[in-house]
Amino acid sequence: MDKQKVILHGLGIELTRRCNLNCDFCSKGMPQNMDITKAIIDKTMDELKDTYISHVRLTGGEPLLAPEM
């Protein structure tokens, strides 16, 4: 029997919890000095390699503070 294709309508990856902004509408709370590692991103993508993902959202904190990701 063929494996059924898994479909995700969206995947959010929080690149960092650091933030240099002060947005009134922010629901994240206080910034933290934490970043995701490339190893975690690679492992996640490997585990989802057979999954169709409609949208990927890169979030944070302020994602632009983690340009290496």
Buried (B, 14 or more C-beta within 10 A) or exposed (E): EEEEEEEEEEBEBBBBBBBEEEEEEEEBEEBEEEBBEEEEEEEEBEEEEEEEEEEEEBEBBBBEBBEEB
